Amino acid sequence: MTHAGRLGIGTAVLVAAAVLSGCAQPSPQPARAPASTTVVVPGCPPVVVKPVQRALIDFTDFVVHDGVTYSSRPDRSQALTPDRLGPEVFRVSCTYSSLNELTQSELPEATEHSAGFIPARSPVYGLSGWPTACRLAAQHDGSWFVYLATVDTPEASRFKECALDPGRSTQDARS
């Protein structure tokens, strides 16, 4: 074998020995951000979960019907009797507080028939003497709550006039 041939074999042996001993370092791989996933819960809008962004939201007690948000105060449960309840208006499709606990992510805007705390598939009723466009009633956590229709303005959210005055007609309730 020639001198050049011995050098080539010797170099190859040295490189192999370096790799096996750990002296040669592999080229570094760029760090990858964890992938986001989409969580789909029946009755709720899909939620994109980004592992590096977490959000636990403290919800108000709300329900959405016919594009209107109705609000209640969790510290003001009502002692409602069945004779004060009107007919069932709808059933809740998604409970946002539960969805947030599951995903711990920023949620999309509330969707039709979603609620803050009323459990999914629970009935929401009209309230005797009130148009459903003004007030609704539902039960959660062992208590009854009355939900008043709200109007959102750039400055604040306020209750609709019809939610405060039982004498308002159904036509007034839509304004």
N, C-alpha and C positions, 0 to 999 in steps of 0.2 A: 504494500500500500504506500502511496506517496505521502509526503509530508502534508500537503494540502488536504488529502483525504482524512488523515488523522486529526487535523485541526477541526474539520467539520463534525466529526463524530464526537470529539471532546467537547466542543461547544454545545452540541445537542444534549449531551449527558449533563453538563453543568446547568443548562436551562431547565431540564426535567427535574434535576435535584432541587433547584431553587423553588420551583412550583410546588413540589411535594413537601418541602420543609416549611412552606409558608412565607418565604422571603419575598416572593413576587406577589404583589397585591393585584387583585382583579380591578378592572376599571370601575370607578364608583357609578352606581345607577342613580339617576335623579330621583329625589323623593317624590312620591305621588300622594296627592290629597285623597283621603278616604272618599269613596264614591257615595253619592247621595242615592237614596232609594225613595220610592213612592209607596205610601201606605194607603190602601184602599179599604175602607170600612163601609159595609152596606148602608145606604141611606145618607152617607156623608160625602162631601167633595173629597177628591184625592188630595193627600198632603205629601209634599216633597220634604223628606227628612234629610237634612244636611248634618252629618256627624259633628262638625265643628261649630255649629250654631244650635243652641238649645234655647227654648223660650217656654217658661211656665207662665201662663196668663191667669190673672185673677178676674174671672168673668163677673159681669153683672147678671142678674136674673132676668133673662129675656126669652122671648119666643117670636118667631117671624111667621106672619100669615098674610097672604095677598100682597106681598111686598112691603108690608108695614111691620115695624118692630114694636113690640109691646114690652114694657118693662115692669118689674115688680121689685120690691125691696125684700131681700131674704130675711130681714129682721121684722118684717110686718106680715106674718102669716095671718090668714083670716079663718074665723070659725064659720065655715060655710056648711049649710045643710043641703041635702039633695033637692029640696024645693026651690032653692036659690039658683041652682044650676040650670042652664038652658040645655039644648041638645048638643051632642058631641059635634064639634066643628071639623076636627082633623086629628090625626095621631102624629106625634113627634117622629121625625125621620132620623135626626142626628142630635146627640148631646155633645155640645162643644167642650164642656169641661172634661168629659171622659175622653174625647178625642185628643185633647191637649195632654192629658195625663199619659195616654198611650204613646203619642208621638213626641212630646216635649219639643214641638216645633211651632213656628209661626203658622197660623191657620188662615185659610182664605176667608173672604167675607162670609157672613152667615147666609145660609141658603134657605129657601122656602121650607117652612115647617121644621126648622131647626130650633134648638133651645139651648140656653146656658146650662140649666141643671135638671130640667124635666127629663126623666129617662126615655130613651128611644122606645117607640111603640106605645107610649102612654097617651091616653086621650086628653085633648084640650077641649073645653066646653065654652059655650056662650054663657052669659050671665043674665038671669032673668031681669028684665027692665032696662037692659042696655043693648044697643046694637053691637053685633060682633065686630064691626069696624072700629069700635071704641074700647070695649073691654072683653077680656077672656078670663077663664079660670082653669087652673090645673093643680095637681097635687104632686109634691115631691118631698122626700125626706119626712114622710108622715104628716105633713101639714098642707093645707090648701093655700094657694096664693092667687091674688087677683092681678091681672096684667093689664096695664093701661097703654093705649096706643100713643106712640110718641111721634114727634116731628123733629127732624134734625135740621138745624140751621148752621151756618158757618160759625156762629158764636157759641151755640150750645144745643143740647137736646132738651125738648120740653114736652109735656103731655099735650095731646090734642084737646081742644076745648070740649069736644063731645065726651071725652073720657072723664071729665070733671063734672059735667052738667048732665044729669039723667034726662032732662027735658029736651035735649037736642034730638032732632029727627035723624033718621038714617041718611037722608040726603046731606044734611050738615056734617055727618060723620065722615063722609068721603072727602070733605074739603080740608 
